[in-house]
Amino acid sequence: MKRLCLLAVFVLGTFLSQASPVDSLQKALKFAPNDSVRLLLLDELTHQASQFNPHLSLEYAHQTIHLAEKLNHRKIKRQGLHALGLNHYRLGNYDKTLDYFRQVLRMFEEDGDQKGIARLHNNIGILYDELNQHEKALSYYYKALEVKRTIGDSTDVASTLCNIGFAYQNMGLPDKAHAHLMQALQIDLDADNKEGLIYTYQNLGKLYASLNKNDSALYYYQSSLALLDEHGSEYEQSEVLLSIGNIHLKRNLPRQARQAYEQALSHAIAIRARKVVKDCYHGLAMAYQKEENWRQSLHYFQEFENLKDSIFNEENIQKISEIESSYLVQRREKEIELLRKDARIQELNLSRNQMISYYLYSGLFLLFLMILFLYQQYKSKNSSNTLLKQHNKEIASRNTEITDSIRYAKTIQEALLPQEANLLHVFPKSFLYCEARDILNGDFFWIHEQNDLVVWAVVDCTGHGVPGALMTILANNLLNQIVKERGIMEPAHILAELNRSLQHNLQKDLKEDLPHSMDLGICLYGRNSGQLLFAGSRRSLYTLEGGELKIYQTPNPMIGSPSEYEMGFRQLTLHPAPGSCLYLFTDGITDQFGGPNNKKFLHNRLQEVLRTMCGKGAYQQKEEIARALADWRQQEEQTDDMLLMGICLPEA
């Protein structure tokens, strides 16, 4: 948001929404006593008209430049060229915008105007950003940033940092975007620049929303809204409230979402911001749907559809008008350029009415043909959309039912399996990093405390989603029976009993073997003795003792594999030093694809990360492991369920 505001403020300064000042200036222009006064009036007319009629502003800009050249007035000529660039930007003629901006930049460089050079570099960067040429945009932003820092313009530095953040976000580099936006935020806070803070907060809200970090996004949107109450417009308030409603909806808080949408709708209706009104109707429909208030949901869906169709028709009519106007303006520009060379501008003014009439009749005929064509298209599209909406509603209804069922199953799974709070109760200095690939998880941990002995396990069940979740419930029940009910505590014995019980439960009364199995690592720790027993089925134990990372493995078969039903299981006896950190993890960590060459994370990279954990608290370790995996994964999809448990033993 802040970058487009910068362009408008640099060029215009004052926002005008009505044509009444133009009428007064046009009357004054007719009675201008000399060319100097006429030049000032033309310059002001150019800027005033640009807000509501870019085509009219283009005509006045050409006249301003011609008269400025005649009077040798360099500054106003530069302003006229910049106004041409701005108006072509609003009309979507980006090639002409770039040409005029480069002319203005050369004039600033010839004059040695550093502030002007910085702002033109910034604006050219904005243009390349619009054209999705983000690397070019960044080169201009950094040129602008260097100059602005040299001249010490802190508020302009903050705005350019915001633009750089936008470019990195568009390039899919959220970490770099966040770093630059936070720099901009600090500058605006130090300068108490409330107008800058409004847009910086909104930009951070958008970034966190795109990363699905809804709590952070909500905080920054609310911070922006608090400042908008005093310093912003109703349109900006409506947009921020709409974004807050969307965040609440993503957090499955329909009542709070509805309140935000209703406030946004009130502002948008007051200022006739129809696109915001349309989005508010859609948000209210979705909020009422989540509350199962079908009547209200249907009402707002109908309001949304009606307004969307109305906006679609108006935009088509506006496009036809712009095509007609652009055609007339292009011809007008060519005529003016030729007449400037022949010094016949007065003659052109006399023939203007005839030319306008000629092109007006031609344009009206073209308008009629295009309206007829668009009407036929609209009828065809409306019929197809009706059928498509019906199918989409049926599909959405089925998807919602399936997703709701899976989410309810997740709630049941979380209620049956141990949670991180159980781990922290036994080992306060510990952490659990757990990320499911789908809604349901195929990885889990298990822990049991008996007198001075503690048994814990990290289990990776075959599959993910619903099949994996069913296996986690079965494995959890079997571990409870083996350890809690039968009193078996040694890891190797637990693995053998778990293998036998799993084979019995899965293949009972079946002719064919089931392919379901699991990998896990189990530890038994004696608080008084300090002894640790470990047995792993295709899982390793990592220990970090005094900065040294040690790796332990046992050659045990996979649990549940029919061919390995009768094989024995082994365990290791260890004596870790007090304060050592123990790590068990599933293969979803090491099998995650990512990095510059889209390869697996592998054990060696995980070991490098864990070696840096010496002396760090459990929470900090969890954050750094999560950050390392996120940096490696980047935009790649998650390969498998991930779980890593870290336990720091008590100090002596």
C-alpha positions as CSV (number, residue, x, y, z in Angstrom):
1,M,0.0,0.0,0.0
2,K,2.7,2.5,0.9
3,R,4.5,2.4,-2.4
4,L,1.6,3.6,-4.5
5,C,0.8,6.3,-1.9
6,L,4.4,7.5,-2.3
7,L,4.0,8.0,-6.1
8,A,0.8,10.0,-5.7
9,V,2.1,12.2,-2.9
10,F,5.3,12.9,-4.8
11,V,3.4,14.1,-7.9
12,L,0.3,15.8,-6.5
13,G,0.3,16.6,-2.9
14,T,-3.5,17.2,-2.5
15,F,-6.3,14.7,-3.3
16,L,-9.1,16.1,-5.4
17,S,-12.3,14.1,-6.1
18,Q,-14.5,16.7,-7.8
19,A,-14.1,18.8,-11.0
20,S,-15.2,22.1,-9.5
21,P,-11.6,23.5,-9.1
22,V,-10.9,22.7,-12.7
23,D,-14.0,24.7,-13.8
24,S,-12.6,27.8,-12.0
25,L,-9.1,27.3,-13.4
26,Q,-10.5,27.0,-16.9
27,K,-12.4,30.3,-16.6
28,A,-9.2,32.0,-15.2
29,L,-7.2,30.6,-18.1
30,K,-9.4,32.4,-20.7
31,F,-8.6,35.7,-19.1
32,A,-4.9,35.2,-18.3
33,P,-3.2,38.6,-18.7
34,N,0.2,37.1,-19.9
35,D,2.1,33.9,-20.6
36,S,3.6,33.6,-17.2
37,V,0.2,33.6,-15.5
38,R,-1.1,31.2,-18.2
39,L,1.8,28.8,-17.5
40,L,1.0,28.7,-13.8
41,L,-2.7,28.0,-14.5
42,L,-1.9,25.3,-17.0
43,D,0.4,23.6,-14.5
44,E,-2.3,23.6,-11.8
45,L,-4.9,22.4,-14.2
46,T,-2.7,19.5,-15.2
47,H,-2.4,18.3,-11.6
48,Q,-6.0,19.0,-10.7
49,A,-7.5,17.1,-13.7
50,S,-5.2,14.1,-13.2
51,Q,-7.3,12.8,-10.3
52,F,-10.6,12.4,-12.1
53,N,-9.8,12.7,-15.9
54,P,-6.3,11.5,-16.9
55,H,-7.1,12.2,-20.6
56,L,-7.9,15.8,-20.0
57,S,-4.8,16.1,-17.8
58,L,-2.7,14.8,-20.7
59,E,-3.9,17.6,-22.9
60,Y,-3.1,20.3,-20.3
61,A,0.3,18.7,-19.7
62,H,1.3,19.0,-23.4
63,Q,0.3,22.6,-23.4
64,T,2.2,23.2,-20.1
65,I,5.4,21.7,-21.6
66,H,5.1,23.7,-24.8
67,L,4.7,27.0,-23.0
68,A,7.4,26.2,-20.4
69,E,9.9,25.6,-23.2
70,K,8.9,28.9,-24.8
71,L,9.4,30.7,-21.4
72,N,12.5,28.6,-20.6
73,H,10.9,27.5,-17.3
74,R,12.8,24.3,-16.5
75,K,11.1,23.3,-13.2
76,I,7.5,23.5,-14.6
77,K,8.6,21.7,-17.8
78,R,9.9,18.9,-15.5
79,Q,6.6,18.8,-13.6
80,G,4.7,18.6,-16.9
81,L,6.8,15.6,-18.0
82,H,6.2,13.9,-14.7
83,A,2.5,14.5,-14.9
84,L,2.5,12.8,-18.4
85,G,4.2,9.8,-16.9
86,L,1.7,9.6,-14.0
87,N,-1.4,9.9,-16.2
88,H,-0.1,7.2,-18.6
89,Y,0.6,5.1,-15.5
90,R,-3.1,5.4,-14.5
91,L,-4.1,4.5,-18.0
92,G,-1.9,1.4,-18.0
93,N,0.5,2.7,-20.7
94,Y,3.6,1.6,-18.8
95,D,6.0,2.0,-21.7
96,K,5.1,5.7,-22.1
97,T,5.3,6.1,-18.3
98,L,8.8,4.7,-18.2
99,D,9.9,7.0,-21.1
100,Y,8.6,10.2,-19.4
101,F,10.0,9.1,-16.0
102,R,13.5,8.6,-17.5
103,Q,13.3,12.1,-19.1
104,V,12.5,13.6,-15.6
105,L,15.3,11.5,-14.0
106,R,17.9,12.9,-16.5
107,M,16.7,16.5,-15.7
108,F,17.2,15.8,-12.0
109,E,20.7,14.4,-12.6
110,E,21.6,17.4,-14.7
111,D,20.4,19.7,-11.9
112,G,22.2,17.6,-9.2
113,D,18.9,17.3,-7.3
114,Q,19.6,14.3,-5.1
115,K,16.2,14.1,-3.5
116,G,14.5,14.2,-6.9
117,I,16.9,11.5,-8.2
118,A,16.0,9.2,-5.2
119,R,12.3,9.6,-5.7
120,L,12.4,9.0,-9.5
121,H,14.5,5.8,-8.9
122,N,11.9,4.8,-6.4
123,N,9.0,5.4,-8.8
124,I,10.7,3.6,-11.7
125,G,11.1,0.7,-9.3
126,I,7.4,0.8,-8.6
127,L,6.7,0.6,-12.3
128,Y,8.9,-2.4,-12.8
129,D,7.2,-4.1,-9.8
130,E,3.9,-3.6,-11.6
131,L,5.4,-5.3,-14.7
132,N,6.5,-8.2,-12.4
133,Q,10.1,-7.5,-13.2
134,H,11.1,-7.6,-9.6
135,E,14.9,-7.9,-9.9
136,K,14.9,-4.7,-12.0
137,A,12.6,-3.1,-9.5
138,L,15.0,-4.0,-6.7
139,S,18.0,-2.4,-8.5
140,Y,16.1,0.9,-8.6
141,Y,14.9,0.6,-5.1
142,Y,18.4,0.1,-3.8
143,K,19.7,3.1,-5.8
144,A,16.9,5.2,-4.2
145,L,17.7,3.8,-0.7
146,E,21.4,4.7,-1.1
147,V,20.7,8.3,-2.0
148,K,18.0,8.7,0.7
149,R,20.3,7.4,3.4
150,T,23.0,9.8,2.2
151,I,20.8,12.9,2.5
152,G,19.3,11.6,5.7
153,D,15.6,11.5,4.7
154,S,14.3,8.9,7.2
155,T,10.7,8.8,6.2
156,D,11.6,8.4,2.6
157,V,14.0,5.6,3.6
158,A,11.2,3.8,5.4
159,S,8.9,4.0,2.4
160,T,11.6,2.6,0.0
161,L,12.3,-0.2,2.5
162,C,8.6,-1.1,2.4
163,N,8.8,-1.2,-1.4
164,I,11.8,-3.5,-1.2
165,G,9.8,-5.7,1.2
166,F,7.0,-5.8,-1.4
167,A,9.3,-6.9,-4.2
168,Y,10.8,-9.7,-2.1
169,Q,7.4,-10.9,-1.1
170,N,6.3,-11.0,-4.7
171,M,9.5,-13.0,-5.5
172,G,8.5,-15.6,-2.9
173,L,11.2,-14.6,-0.3
174,P,9.2,-13.9,2.8
175,D,12.2,-13.8,5.2
176,K,13.9,-11.0,3.2
177,A,10.5,-9.2,2.9
178,H,10.1,-9.4,6.7
179,A,13.6,-8.1,7.4
180,H,13.1,-4.9,5.3
181,L,9.6,-4.3,6.6
182,M,10.9,-4.5,10.2
183,Q,13.6,-2.0,9.3
184,A,10.9,0.4,7.9
185,L,8.8,-0.2,11.1
186,Q,11.7,0.8,13.4
187,I,12.4,3.9,11.4
188,D,8.7,5.0,11.5
189,L,8.6,4.3,15.2
190,D,11.7,6.3,15.9
191,A,10.4,9.2,13.9
192,D,6.9,8.9,15.3
193,N,5.7,8.9,11.7
194,K,2.1,7.8,12.2
195,E,1.2,8.0,8.5
196,G,4.1,5.8,7.7
197,L,3.2,3.4,10.5
198,I,-0.3,3.0,9.1
199,Y,1.0,1.5,5.9
200,T,4.0,-0.4,7.4
201,Y,1.6,-2.1,9.8
202,Q,-0.7,-3.0,6.9
203,N,2.2,-4.4,4.9
204,L,3.4,-6.6,7.8
205,G,-0.2,-7.8,8.3
206,K,-0.4,-8.8,4.6
207,L,3.0,-10.6,4.8
208,Y,2.0,-12.6,7.9
209,A,-1.4,-13.4,6.4
210,S,0.3,-14.8,3.3
211,L,2.4,-17.0,5.6
212,N,-0.7,-18.2,7.6
213,K,0.7,-16.6,10.8
214,N,-2.7,-15.3,11.7
215,D,-2.0,-14.0,15.2
216,S,0.8,-11.8,14.0
217,A,-1.2,-10.6,11.0
218,L,-4.1,-9.7,13.3
219,Y,-1.8,-7.7,15.6
220,Y,-0.4,-5.5,12.8
221,Y,-3.8,-5.0,11.2
222,Q,-5.2,-3.9,14.5
223,S,-2.2,-1.6,15.1
224,S,-2.8,0.1,11.7
225,L,-6.6,0.4,12.5
226,A,-5.8,2.2,15.8
227,L,-3.9,4.9,13.9
228,L,-6.4,5.1,11.1
229,D,-9.1,6.2,13.6
230,E,-7.1,9.5,13.9
231,H,-5.1,9.8,10.7
232,G,-6.8,7.7,8.0
233,S,-9.7,7.8,5.6
234,E,-12.8,5.8,5.7
235,Y,-11.7,3.8,2.6
236,E,-8.5,2.7,4.4
237,Q,-10.4,1.8,7.5
238,S,-12.8,-0.3,5.5
239,E,-9.9,-2.2,3.8
240,V,-8.2,-2.9,7.1
241,L,-11.4,-4.1,8.8
242,L,-12.0,-6.3,5.8
243,S,-8.6,-7.9,6.2
244,I,-9.2,-8.4,10.0
245,G,-12.5,-10.1,9.2
246,N,-10.6,-12.4,6.8
247,I,-8.1,-13.3,9.5
248,H,-10.8,-14.1,12.0
249,L,-12.5,-16.3,9.4
250,K,-9.2,-18.2,8.8
251,R,-8.9,-18.7,12.6
252,N,-12.5,-20.2,12.5
253,L,-13.9,-17.3,14.7
254,P,-17.0,-16.5,12.7
255,R,-18.5,-14.1,15.3
256,Q,-15.4,-11.9,15.5
257,A,-15.1,-12.1,11.7
258,R,-18.8,-11.0,11.3
259,Q,-18.2,-8.0,13.6
260,A,-15.2,-6.8,11.6
261,Y,-17.0,-7.3,8.2
262,E,-20.1,-5.3,9.5
263,Q,-17.8,-2.4,10.5
264,A,-16.0,-2.5,7.2
265,L,-19.3,-2.6,5.4
266,S,-20.6,0.5,7.2
267,H,-17.5,2.5,6.2
268,A,-17.6,1.2,2.6
269,I,-21.3,2.0,2.1
270,A,-20.8,5.5,3.4
271,I,-18.1,6.2,0.8
272,R,-19.6,4.0,-2.0
273,A,-16.5,1.8,-2.2
274,R,-18.4,-0.9,-4.1
275,K,-15.6,-3.4,-4.4
276,V,-15.0,-3.4,-0.6
277,V,-18.8,-3.7,-0.1
278,K,-18.8,-6.7,-2.4
279,D,-15.9,-8.4,-0.5
280,C,-17.7,-7.7,2.8
281,Y,-20.9,-9.4,1.6
282,H,-18.8,-12.4,0.6
283,G,-17.1,-12.5,4.0
284,L,-20.4,-12.2,5.9
285,A,-21.9,-15.0,3.9
286,M,-18.9,-17.3,4.8
287,A,-19.1,-16.2,8.5
288,Y,-22.8,-17.0,8.7
289,Q,-22.2,-20.3,6.9
290,K,-19.7,-21.3,9.6
291,E,-22.3,-20.4,12.2
292,E,-24.8,-22.5,10.3
293,N,-27.1,-19.6,9.9
294,W,-28.1,-20.6,6.4
295,R,-30.7,-17.9,5.8
296,Q,-28.3,-15.0,6.5
297,S,-25.5,-16.8,4.6
298,L,-27.8,-17.2,1.5
299,H,-28.9,-13.5,1.8
300,Y,-25.3,-12.2,1.7
301,F,-24.3,-14.6,-1.0
302,Q,-27.1,-13.2,-3.1
303,E,-26.0,-9.6,-2.3
304,F,-22.5,-10.6,-3.3
305,E,-23.5,-12.1,-6.6
306,N,-25.8,-9.2,-7.5
307,L,-23.1,-6.6,-6.7
308,K,-20.4,-8.6,-8.5
309,D,-22.5,-8.7,-11.7
310,S,-23.2,-5.0,-11.4
311,I,-19.5,-4.1,-11.1
312,F,-18.7,-6.5,-14.0
313,N,-21.2,-4.6,-16.2
314,E,-19.9,-1.2,-15.1
315,E,-16.3,-2.1,-15.7
316,N,-17.0,-3.3,-19.2
317,I,-18.8,0.0,-20.0
318,Q,-15.9,1.9,-18.5
319,K,-13.4,-0.1,-20.6
320,I,-15.3,0.8,-23.8
321,S,-15.2,4.4,-22.8
322,E,-11.5,4.2,-22.1
323,I,-10.9,2.6,-25.5
324,E,-12.7,5.4,-27.2
325,S,-10.9,8.1,-25.2
326,S,-7.5,6.5,-25.6
327,Y,-8.0,6.5,-29.4
328,L,-8.9,10.2,-29.4
329,V,-6.1,11.1,-27.1
330,Q,-3.4,9.3,-29.2
331,R,-4.6,11.1,-32.3
332,R,-4.7,14.3,-30.4
333,E,-1.1,13.9,-29.1
334,K,0.2,13.3,-32.7
335,E,-1.7,16.3,-34.0
336,I,-0.2,18.5,-31.2
337,E,3.3,17.3,-31.8
338,L,3.1,18.1,-35.5
339,L,1.5,21.5,-34.9
340,R,4.2,22.4,-32.3
341,K,6.8,21.9,-35.0
342,D,4.9,24.1,-37.4
343,A,3.9,26.7,-34.7
344,R,0.2,26.2,-35.5
345,I,-1.3,25.5,-32.1
346,Q,-3.9,28.3,-32.4
347,E,-5.2,26.8,-35.6
348,L,-5.6,23.4,-33.9
349,N,-7.7,25.0,-31.1
350,L,-10.1,26.4,-33.8
351,S,-10.6,23.1,-35.4
352,R,-10.9,21.2,-32.1
353,N,-14.7,21.1,-32.1
354,Q,-14.9,19.7,-35.6
355,M,-12.4,17.0,-34.7
356,I,-14.1,16.0,-31.5
357,S,-17.5,15.7,-33.3
358,Y,-16.0,13.5,-36.0
359,Y,-14.3,11.2,-33.6
360,L,-17.3,11.3,-31.2
361,Y,-19.6,9.9,-33.9
362,S,-17.1,7.3,-34.8
363,G,-16.6,6.4,-31.2
364,L,-20.3,6.1,-30.6
365,F,-20.7,3.7,-33.4
366,L,-17.8,1.6,-32.1
367,L,-19.3,1.8,-28.6
368,F,-22.6,0.4,-30.0
369,L,-20.9,-2.5,-31.7
370,M,-18.9,-3.4,-28.6
371,I,-21.9,-3.1,-26.3
372,L,-23.8,-5.5,-28.6
373,F,-20.8,-7.9,-28.5
374,L,-20.4,-7.8,-24.8
375,Y,-24.1,-8.3,-24.2
376,Q,-24.0,-11.5,-26.2
377,Q,-21.0,-12.6,-24.2
378,Y,-22.7,-11.7,-20.9
379,K,-25.8,-13.8,-21.8
380,S,-23.6,-16.8,-22.6
381,K,-21.4,-16.4,-19.6
382,N,-24.4,-16.0,-17.2
383,S,-25.9,-19.3,-18.4
384,S,-22.6,-21.1,-17.9
385,N,-22.0,-19.5,-14.5
386,T,-25.4,-20.6,-13.2
387,L,-24.6,-24.3,-14.1
388,L,-21.1,-23.9,-12.7
389,K,-22.3,-22.4,-9.4
390,Q,-24.7,-25.3,-8.9
391,H,-21.9,-27.9,-9.4
392,N,-19.5,-25.9,-7.2
393,K,-22.0,-25.7,-4.4
394,E,-22.4,-29.5,-4.5
395,I,-18.7,-30.1,-4.5
396,A,-18.1,-27.5,-1.7
397,S,-20.8,-29.1,0.4
398,R,-19.2,-32.5,0.1
399,N,-15.7,-31.2,0.7
400,T,-16.9,-29.4,3.8
401,E,-18.5,-32.5,5.2
402,I,-15.3,-34.6,4.6
403,T,-13.0,-31.9,6.0
404,D,-15.2,-31.4,9.1
405,S,-15.2,-35.1,9.7
406,I,-11.4,-35.2,9.4
407,R,-11.0,-32.2,11.8
408,Y,-13.2,-33.9,14.3
409,A,-11.1,-37.1,14.0
410,K,-8.0,-34.9,14.7
411,T,-9.7,-33.7,17.9
412,I,-10.3,-37.3,19.0
413,Q,-6.7,-38.2,18.1
414,E,-5.3,-35.3,20.2
415,A,-7.5,-36.3,23.1
416,L,-6.3,-39.9,23.0
417,L,-2.5,-39.3,22.4
418,P,0.0,-37.6,24.8
419,Q,0.5,-33.9,24.2
420,E,3.5,-31.6,24.8
421,A,2.1,-30.7,28.3
422,N,2.6,-34.3,29.4
423,L,6.3,-34.1,28.3
424,L,6.9,-30.8,30.0
425,H,5.4,-32.2,33.3
426,V,8.0,-35.0,33.4
427,F,10.9,-33.0,31.8
428,P,10.4,-29.3,32.2
429,K,13.5,-28.6,30.0
430,S,12.2,-30.3,26.9
431,F,10.4,-29.5,23.6
432,L,8.4,-31.1,20.9
433,Y,8.5,-30.1,17.2
434,C,5.6,-31.7,15.4
435,E,4.2,-30.9,11.9
436,A,1.5,-33.1,10.2
437,R,1.6,-33.3,6.4
438,D,-2.2,-33.5,6.4
439,I,-4.7,-32.6,9.1
440,L,-4.3,-36.0,10.8
441,N,-0.8,-37.1,12.0
442,G,0.9,-40.5,11.5
443,D,3.8,-39.6,14.0
444,F,3.4,-39.3,17.8
445,F,5.3,-39.6,21.1
446,W,4.5,-41.6,24.2
447,I,5.7,-41.2,27.8
448,H,5.2,-42.9,31.1
449,E,6.7,-42.2,34.6
450,Q,6.9,-44.8,37.3
451,N,8.8,-44.1,40.5
452,D,12.3,-42.9,39.5
453,L,12.0,-44.5,36.0
454,V,10.8,-42.7,32.9
455,V,10.0,-44.5,29.6
456,W,9.4,-42.5,26.4
457,A,9.1,-43.3,22.7
458,V,8.9,-41.5,19.3
459,V,6.8,-43.5,16.8
460,D,6.5,-43.2,13.0
461,C,3.5,-45.2,11.7
462,T,3.3,-46.3,8.1
463,G,1.3,-43.8,6.0
464,H,-0.1,-40.4,6.9
465,G,-3.6,-38.8,7.0
466,V,-6.4,-41.2,8.1
467,P,-4.5,-44.5,7.8
468,G,-1.5,-43.2,9.7
469,A,-3.8,-41.7,12.4
470,L,-5.6,-45.1,12.9
471,M,-2.2,-46.7,13.4
472,T,-1.2,-44.1,16.0
473,I,-4.3,-45.0,18.1
474,L,-3.5,-48.7,17.9
475,A,0.2,-48.2,18.7
476,N,-0.6,-45.9,21.7
477,N,-3.0,-48.6,23.1
478,L,-0.5,-51.4,22.7
479,L,2.2,-49.3,24.5
480,N,-0.2,-48.6,27.4
481,Q,-1.0,-52.4,27.7
482,I,2.7,-53.5,27.5
483,V,4.2,-50.9,29.9
484,K,1.4,-49.7,32.2
485,E,-0.7,-52.9,32.5
486,R,2.0,-55.6,32.1
487,G,4.9,-53.7,33.8
488,I,7.4,-54.3,31.0
489,M,10.0,-51.5,31.2
490,E,13.1,-52.5,29.2
491,P,13.2,-51.0,25.6
492,A,14.2,-54.2,23.8
493,H,11.5,-56.2,25.6
494,I,8.9,-53.5,24.8
495,L,9.9,-53.7,21.1
496,A,9.5,-57.5,21.0
497,E,6.1,-57.4,22.7
498,L,4.9,-54.5,20.5
499,N,6.0,-56.4,17.4
500,R,4.2,-59.5,18.5
501,S,1.0,-57.6,19.5
502,L,0.9,-55.6,16.3
503,Q,1.2,-58.8,14.2
504,H,-1.6,-60.4,16.2
505,N,-4.0,-57.4,16.0
506,L,-3.5,-56.6,12.3
507,Q,-3.4,-60.2,10.9
508,K,-6.1,-61.9,13.1
509,D,-8.5,-63.8,10.9
510,L,-6.9,-62.5,7.6
511,K,-5.4,-64.7,4.9
512,E,-3.1,-62.0,3.5
513,D,-0.5,-60.0,5.4
514,L,-1.2,-56.3,5.9
515,P,1.6,-53.9,4.8
516,H,1.3,-51.7,7.9
517,S,4.3,-51.3,10.2
518,M,6.1,-48.6,12.3
519,D,9.5,-47.3,13.1
520,L,10.3,-46.1,16.7
521,G,12.9,-45.4,19.3
522,I,12.4,-46.1,23.0
523,C,14.4,-44.8,26.0
524,L,14.3,-45.9,29.7
525,Y,16.0,-43.4,32.1
526,G,16.6,-43.9,35.8
527,R,16.7,-40.6,37.6
528,N,18.6,-42.0,40.6
529,S,21.1,-44.2,38.7
530,G,21.5,-41.8,35.7
531,Q,21.5,-44.9,33.4
532,L,19.8,-44.7,30.0
533,L,18.7,-47.8,28.0
534,F,17.9,-47.3,24.3
535,A,16.4,-49.6,21.7
536,G,15.5,-48.4,18.2
537,S,13.6,-49.9,15.3
538,R,15.2,-48.1,12.3
539,R,15.4,-45.0,14.5
540,S,18.6,-43.4,16.0
541,L,19.2,-41.6,19.3
542,Y,21.3,-38.4,19.2
543,T,22.9,-37.1,22.4
544,L,24.6,-33.7,22.8
545,E,27.1,-33.8,25.7
546,G,29.4,-30.8,26.3
547,G,29.3,-29.7,22.6
548,E,29.9,-33.2,21.2
549,L,27.1,-34.8,19.2
550,K,26.9,-38.7,19.7
551,I,24.9,-41.0,17.5
552,Y,23.5,-44.4,18.7
553,Q,21.8,-47.1,16.7
554,T,20.6,-50.6,17.2
555,P,20.3,-53.2,14.4
556,N,16.6,-54.0,15.1
557,P,14.0,-54.9,12.5
558,M,10.9,-52.9,11.6
559,I,8.0,-53.3,13.9
560,G,5.1,-55.2,12.3
561,S,7.0,-56.6,9.3
562,P,5.8,-60.2,8.9
563,S,9.2,-61.5,7.7
564,E,10.9,-60.2,10.9
565,Y,8.2,-61.5,13.3
566,E,10.5,-63.9,15.2
567,M,13.8,-61.8,15.1
568,G,15.3,-60.7,18.4
569,F,15.7,-57.1,19.5
570,R,18.7,-55.4,21.1
571,Q,19.3,-52.4,23.3
572,L,22.2,-50.2,24.4
573,T,23.2,-49.2,27.9
574,L,24.4,-45.6,28.2
575,H,25.4,-43.2,31.0
576,P,24.8,-39.6,29.6
577,A,26.3,-36.8,31.6
578,P,23.9,-34.6,33.7
579,G,22.6,-31.7,31.5
580,S,23.0,-33.7,28.3
581,C,20.3,-33.2,25.6
582,L,18.7,-36.3,24.0
583,Y,16.9,-36.2,20.6
584,L,14.6,-38.8,19.0
585,F,13.0,-38.0,15.6
586,T,11.0,-39.5,12.7
587,D,12.2,-39.8,9.0
588,G,9.9,-37.0,7.9
589,I,12.6,-34.6,9.2
590,T,15.5,-36.0,7.1
591,D,13.4,-36.9,4.0
592,Q,12.1,-33.4,3.5
593,F,13.0,-32.0,0.0
594,G,14.2,-28.5,-0.5
595,G,17.3,-26.4,-0.8
596,P,18.7,-24.9,-4.0
597,N,18.8,-28.3,-5.8
598,N,15.6,-29.8,-4.3
599,K,17.3,-32.6,-2.4
600,K,16.6,-34.3,0.9
601,F,17.5,-32.6,4.2
602,L,19.3,-35.8,5.3
603,H,21.0,-36.8,8.6
604,N,24.2,-34.8,8.1
605,R,22.3,-31.4,7.9
606,L,20.2,-32.3,11.0
607,Q,23.4,-33.1,12.8
608,E,24.9,-29.8,11.8
609,V,21.9,-28.0,13.2
610,L,21.9,-30.0,16.5
611,R,25.7,-29.3,17.1
612,T,24.8,-25.6,17.4
613,M,22.3,-26.2,20.2
614,C,24.9,-26.5,23.0
615,G,24.1,-24.1,25.9
616,K,20.7,-23.1,24.4
617,G,17.3,-23.4,26.1
618,A,14.6,-25.9,25.0
619,Y,12.4,-23.1,23.5
620,Q,15.3,-21.6,21.5
621,Q,16.3,-25.0,20.2
622,K,12.7,-25.7,19.0
623,E,12.6,-22.3,17.2
624,E,16.0,-22.8,15.5
625,I,15.1,-26.3,14.3
626,A,11.8,-25.0,12.9
627,R,13.6,-22.1,11.2
628,A,16.2,-24.4,9.7
629,L,13.6,-26.8,8.2
630,A,11.5,-23.8,6.9
631,D,14.5,-22.3,5.2
632,W,15.4,-25.6,3.6
633,R,11.8,-26.4,2.5
634,Q,11.0,-22.9,1.2
635,Q,8.2,-23.3,-1.3
636,E,8.3,-27.1,-1.5
637,E,5.4,-29.2,-0.3
638,Q,5.9,-31.1,3.0
639,T,7.0,-34.7,2.2
640,D,5.9,-36.5,5.3
641,D,4.8,-36.1,8.9
642,M,7.5,-34.6,11.0
643,L,8.3,-35.1,14.8
644,L,11.4,-34.3,16.8
645,M,11.6,-34.6,20.6
646,G,14.3,-32.9,22.6
647,I,14.9,-33.7,26.3
648,C,17.5,-31.9,28.4
649,L,18.4,-34.1,31.4
650,P,18.6,-32.4,34.9
651,E,21.9,-30.9,36.0
652,A,23.7,-32.7,38.7
